[in-house]
Amino acid sequence: MPNSSKVSVSVIIPVKNEEANLSRCLQSIAWAEQIFVVDSHSTDQTCNIADSFGAQVAQFEFNGVWPKKKNWALDNLPIKHQWVFILDADEVMPPQSEAEFRKIVEAESSEFDGYLINRRFHFMGKWLKHAYFPNWNLRLFKHSAGRYEKLTDSPTSSGDNEVHEHIIVNGKVGHLESIMDHYAFPTVEVFVEKHNRYSSWEARVALDNYTASSTHLANMPTIRLRRQLKTLSQKLPFRPLLKFLYIYVWEKAFLDGPEGYYFARLHGFHEFLIVAKTTELRNSRKAR
């Protein structure tokens, strides 16, 4: 494909030891004119795979707190296009996304400064049609208009990549028609490992009252509502059970069969880890 026919968008893919996922991800965005793979000193074939696809590889050095990988990339990489797209290595774009992205970035004027994209989750060999679906994330935005929010100044032991921080866009936000495939949990073991790290982050920011203010999410009402519901849930008893029921009953994960049940139960356990770790941090703070 001639370079001139590619879509004028800069894609940022944060990675570490992603040889199992990266080829599939990069193949799905071969139409993007500029691709950065932002690595954290992988010890597998991640960088070789990125090179084979013509992506630019940058190494990130984490200081333990801030900035994390995606915000660092937005501020330090030689991004040459107005529009930036953030994509994880375990995510895959559908074929129709090329035409949709081209229409947006080549428009003479745009009503929106950022776009949310929906994701569907692959779990235990099955696509979930109800659990965590829809799942909207802001990923495509004008480089000058968006950065990730900072929710804590404390080390969280959750890794060097943004976990559940949102991109805050100074402008109007729209919705893409394309739906990403998300291969986040190839095994239950991977789910448990990731959510052990995620729960450490959630516990720290919960203790720092990160949900007390969500006015910066005013242009993303769905995400703002999720943040407000999280605030409310922190004051309720039986949070792990409530999280399970929210996914299994409210989101109708029971229609996803046994996989939906396991998915909901594991998220209930994730909520239990957050409660336990928050209590541990709070007790440690009182003991000082």
Backbone torsions as a table, in degrees:
resi	resn	phi	psi	omega
1	MET	NA	123.2	179.1
2	PRO	-61.1	144.0	-177.6
3	ASN	-58.5	-33.9	-176.9
4	SER	-65.6	-19.9	-177.7
5	SER	-91.4	-2.8	-178.3
6	LYS	-78.7	162.7	-176.5
7	VAL	-82.9	132.0	-176.3
8	SER	-78.3	72.9	178.2
9	VAL	-138.0	144.8	176.6
10	SER	-101.8	121.9	-178.2
11	VAL	-105.2	133.6	177.1
12	ILE	-115.5	124.3	-179.9
13	ILE	-122.2	107.1	176.5
14	PRO	-78.4	135.8	-175.4
15	VAL	-142.8	160.6	162.3
16	LYS	-162.1	117.1	-179.7
17	ASN	51.5	59.1	-176.9
18	GLU	-113.2	31.9	-178.0
19	GLU	-61.9	-24.4	-178.9
20	ALA	-75.3	-21.9	-173.7
21	ASN	-115.4	-27.5	-164.1
22	LEU	-64.0	-40.5	-179.0
23	SER	-59.2	-46.4	180.0
24	ARG	-60.6	-41.4	179.4
25	CYS	-65.0	-49.6	-177.1
26	LEU	-65.8	-34.9	177.3
27	GLN	-61.4	-33.6	-176.5
28	SER	-75.9	-13.6	179.3
29	ILE	-124.8	31.0	179.4
30	ALA	-60.3	-18.2	-179.3
31	TRP	-80.0	-9.3	-177.5
32	ALA	-78.5	135.5	-174.2
33	GLU	-74.7	-31.6	-179.7
34	GLN	-132.9	125.3	-179.1
35	ILE	-130.2	125.7	174.3
36	PHE	-109.9	129.7	170.0
37	VAL	-106.1	112.3	-174.9
38	VAL	-98.9	107.4	-169.8
39	ASP	-101.0	161.5	174.4
40	SER	-124.2	55.7	176.3
41	HIS	58.3	57.9	177.5
42	SER	-61.2	149.2	179.2
43	THR	-108.5	3.7	178.0
44	ASP	-107.2	-151.9	-176.1
45	GLN	-92.0	15.2	-176.1
46	THR	-53.3	-50.7	-175.5
47	CYS	-68.1	-36.4	177.1
48	ASN	-64.4	-39.7	177.8
49	ILE	-64.3	-44.2	178.5
50	ALA	-59.5	-44.6	179.0
51	ASP	-61.1	-39.2	-177.4
52	SER	-65.5	-23.4	177.8
53	PHE	-95.5	2.2	179.4
54	GLY	78.7	15.7	178.0
55	ALA	-78.8	152.1	175.5
56	GLN	-87.5	127.0	-178.3
57	VAL	-101.0	129.5	175.8
58	ALA	-125.4	139.6	179.2
59	GLN	-98.7	134.9	-178.0
60	PHE	-108.2	132.0	176.8
61	GLU	-109.0	114.0	-175.8
62	PHE	-90.7	133.8	179.5
63	ASN	-90.8	2.9	177.0
64	GLY	99.4	-15.0	-177.0
65	VAL	-132.2	-72.5	-172.5
66	TRP	-160.4	143.7	3.4
67	PRO	-78.4	157.1	171.6
68	LYS	-90.1	-179.9	-163.7
69	LYS	-60.9	-45.1	-174.3
70	LYS	-70.4	-43.7	178.3
71	ASN	-65.9	-37.9	176.6
72	TRP	-59.4	-44.1	-179.9
73	ALA	-62.4	-42.9	-179.7
74	LEU	-62.8	-31.6	-176.4
75	ASP	-92.2	-19.4	-169.9
76	ASN	-121.9	-18.8	-179.3
77	LEU	-79.9	152.3	179.3
78	PRO	-78.3	68.8	-178.8
79	ILE	-74.4	126.0	-173.6
80	LYS	-109.3	-4.5	-178.5
81	HIS	-109.8	155.8	179.8
82	GLN	-66.7	-37.1	-176.0
83	TRP	-101.5	136.1	179.8
84	VAL	-121.6	142.1	176.8
85	PHE	-127.1	127.7	178.1
86	ILE	-97.8	125.7	-177.9
87	LEU	-136.5	132.3	175.7
88	ASP	-85.3	155.8	-175.8
89	ALA	-65.7	-23.8	179.4
90	ASP	-93.7	16.5	176.9
91	GLU	-113.4	150.3	-177.3
92	VAL	-135.0	130.9	179.3
93	MET	-88.5	144.2	178.5
94	PRO	-76.6	157.8	-178.2
95	PRO	-55.4	-35.8	-176.4
96	GLN	-71.0	-10.3	-178.6
97	SER	-67.0	-28.3	179.7
98	GLU	-58.7	-49.1	-179.2
99	ALA	-66.0	-38.0	-179.3
100	GLU	-67.2	-43.5	178.6
101	PHE	-65.8	-41.0	-179.5
102	ARG	-60.8	-42.8	-180.0
103	LYS	-60.9	-39.6	-178.1
104	ILE	-70.6	-50.1	-172.6
105	VAL	-76.0	-21.4	-179.6
106	GLU	-95.8	-1.2	178.3
107	ALA	-67.4	141.2	-179.9
108	GLU	-65.9	-32.0	176.1
109	SER	-143.5	154.9	-176.8
110	SER	-131.3	136.1	176.8
111	GLU	-72.7	-24.3	-173.3
112	PHE	-118.4	152.9	175.0
113	ASP	-106.3	-6.6	178.3
114	GLY	-160.2	158.7	-178.7
115	TYR	-135.0	136.6	170.8
116	LEU	-86.0	145.0	175.7
117	ILE	-126.5	142.9	-178.6
118	ASN	-88.2	150.9	177.9
119	ARG	-129.0	148.8	169.3
120	ARG	-120.1	144.1	-172.6
121	PHE	-99.9	138.3	172.9
122	HIS	-101.0	121.9	-174.1
123	PHE	-142.8	126.8	179.0
124	MET	52.9	41.3	175.4
125	GLY	79.9	12.9	-175.1
126	LYS	-138.8	144.1	173.1
127	TRP	-81.4	125.3	179.6
128	LEU	-82.7	125.9	-177.7
129	LYS	-98.4	-8.4	-176.2
130	HIS	-131.3	-49.2	179.9
131	ALA	-64.3	126.4	179.8
132	TYR	55.7	33.8	176.4
133	PHE	-142.2	125.2	5.3
134	PRO	-74.0	159.5	-179.4
135	ASN	-139.1	93.6	-172.3
136	TRP	-90.3	134.3	176.3
137	ASN	-135.5	138.8	176.8
138	LEU	-83.8	116.4	-175.5
139	ARG	-129.3	-31.2	-179.6
140	LEU	-103.1	125.1	-176.0
141	PHE	-160.4	162.5	175.0
142	LYS	-72.7	129.8	-174.2
143	HIS	-55.4	-37.5	-177.8
144	SER	-75.8	-11.8	-171.4
145	ALA	-107.4	-9.9	-172.0
146	GLY	-135.2	142.2	171.0
147	ARG	-148.6	159.8	177.9
148	TYR	-74.8	142.8	176.9
149	GLU	-69.5	152.3	175.1
150	LYS	-109.6	121.2	-172.3
151	LEU	-111.5	-11.6	177.1
152	THR	-157.3	148.8	174.7
153	ASP	-96.9	0.3	-174.1
154	SER	-95.0	149.1	172.0
155	PRO	-66.1	141.1	-174.2
156	THR	-118.1	-5.8	-178.5
157	SER	57.6	31.3	-177.1
158	SER	-112.0	7.5	-179.4
159	GLY	102.9	179.5	-173.8
160	ASP	-99.6	7.4	-177.4
161	ASN	-112.3	148.0	176.3
162	GLU	-58.1	137.3	-176.9
163	VAL	-97.9	-76.2	-179.0
164	HIS	-121.0	16.8	172.6
165	GLU	-67.5	148.5	179.6
166	HIS	-106.0	151.7	171.0
167	ILE	-75.6	127.3	177.3
168	ILE	-100.6	118.6	-177.3
169	VAL	-107.3	130.9	176.3
170	ASN	-86.3	84.2	-178.1
171	GLY	157.6	-169.1	-177.2
172	LYS	-86.6	143.3	-175.1
173	VAL	-116.8	133.3	177.3
174	GLY	-114.3	-172.7	-178.5
175	HIS	-124.8	133.7	175.3
176	LEU	-81.5	153.3	175.3
177	GLU	-83.6	-29.1	-179.2
178	SER	-64.2	146.3	177.6
179	ILE	-120.5	124.6	179.0
180	MET	-79.2	145.8	168.9
181	ASP	-91.7	130.2	-176.0
182	HIS	-118.3	110.8	179.1
183	TYR	-98.7	54.5	-172.2
184	ALA	-71.2	-31.6	-170.8
185	PHE	-128.2	78.9	-179.7
186	PRO	-64.9	-25.4	176.9
187	THR	-141.7	162.4	174.7
188	VAL	-63.6	-35.5	178.8
189	GLU	-59.4	-42.7	178.6
190	VAL	-64.9	-40.7	177.2
191	PHE	-56.4	-48.0	-176.9
192	VAL	-65.3	-42.0	-179.5
193	GLU	-63.1	-46.3	-179.5
194	LYS	-64.4	-44.6	-175.1
195	HIS	-76.2	-17.7	169.4
196	ASN	-65.6	-43.0	176.6
197	ARG	-68.9	-43.7	-178.9
198	TYR	-61.1	-38.2	-178.3
199	SER	-67.1	-29.7	175.8
200	SER	-65.0	-42.2	177.3
201	TRP	-64.7	-47.0	-178.6
202	GLU	-60.4	-40.3	-179.4
203	ALA	-65.2	-43.7	-178.8
204	ARG	-64.4	-48.7	-177.2
205	VAL	-71.9	-27.5	174.9
206	ALA	-65.5	-41.1	178.7
207	LEU	-66.2	-30.5	178.2
208	ASP	-86.9	7.7	176.3
209	ASN	57.7	45.0	-177.9
210	TYR	-64.9	-20.9	-176.9
211	THR	-91.6	2.0	-176.9
212	ALA	-63.1	-29.6	179.4
213	SER	-133.6	127.4	177.4
214	SER	-131.7	28.7	-178.9
215	THR	-64.5	-26.3	179.9
216	HIS	-72.1	-6.1	177.5
217	LEU	-103.1	18.8	-173.9
218	ALA	-59.4	-31.7	-178.9
219	ASN	-87.5	6.0	176.0
220	MET	-131.3	75.0	-172.2
221	PRO	-59.3	-35.4	-179.6
222	THR	-64.7	-46.0	-180.0
223	ILE	-69.2	-37.5	177.8
224	ARG	-62.8	-39.7	178.3
225	LEU	-63.4	-42.6	177.6
226	ARG	-59.5	-41.1	179.5
227	ARG	-65.8	-40.1	179.2
228	GLN	-68.5	-37.8	176.2
229	LEU	-64.8	-35.3	177.0
230	LYS	-64.6	-39.9	177.0
231	THR	-59.8	-46.8	-180.0
232	LEU	-63.0	-42.1	-176.0
233	SER	-64.3	-28.2	-178.8
234	GLN	-67.2	-15.4	-179.6
235	LYS	-100.4	1.5	-175.6
236	LEU	-103.0	148.1	173.9
237	PRO	-76.6	164.9	175.0
238	PHE	58.8	39.2	-177.7
239	ARG	-57.3	-43.6	179.1
240	PRO	-58.9	-40.2	178.4
241	LEU	-66.8	-41.1	-179.9
242	LEU	-64.0	-39.0	178.7
243	LYS	-64.4	-42.5	177.1
244	PHE	-60.3	-47.1	-178.1
245	LEU	-66.8	-35.5	178.9
246	TYR	-60.0	-46.9	-178.3
247	ILE	-75.1	-44.2	-172.4
248	TYR	-75.8	-36.8	-176.8
249	VAL	-100.6	-57.2	-174.9
250	TRP	-64.5	-45.6	178.7
251	GLU	-84.1	-2.1	177.0
252	LYS	64.0	37.7	177.3
253	ALA	-63.1	-19.9	178.1
254	PHE	-61.8	-23.6	176.8
255	LEU	-74.8	-12.6	177.0
256	ASP	-87.5	5.3	176.4
257	GLY	76.8	-157.6	-179.0
258	PRO	-57.1	-35.2	-180.0
259	GLU	-62.9	-38.5	176.9
260	GLY	-64.6	-37.9	178.4
261	TYR	-64.9	-48.5	-179.7
262	TYR	-63.0	-39.7	179.2
263	PHE	-60.5	-45.1	-179.8
264	ALA	-67.4	-42.0	-179.7
265	ARG	-64.6	-41.4	178.8
266	LEU	-64.8	-35.7	176.6
267	HIS	-70.7	-31.2	172.9
268	GLY	-63.4	-40.8	176.6
269	PHE	-65.1	-38.1	175.8
270	HIS	-58.8	-42.2	178.3
271	GLU	-64.3	-37.2	177.3
272	PHE	-62.3	-40.6	177.7
273	LEU	-62.3	-39.3	178.5
274	ILE	-62.2	-46.0	179.9
275	VAL	-60.6	-47.7	-177.8
276	ALA	-64.7	-43.5	-178.1
277	LYS	-70.3	-35.4	176.5
278	THR	-63.5	-42.8	177.9
279	THR	-62.7	-42.2	178.9
280	GLU	-61.6	-44.5	178.5
281	LEU	-65.0	-40.7	-179.6
282	ARG	-64.8	-42.2	179.1
283	ASN	-65.8	-37.6	177.9
284	SER	-64.8	-39.5	179.6
285	ARG	-66.1	-39.3	179.5
286	LYS	-67.3	-30.4	-175.9
287	ALA	-78.8	-10.0	-178.6
288	ARG	-70.8	NA	NA
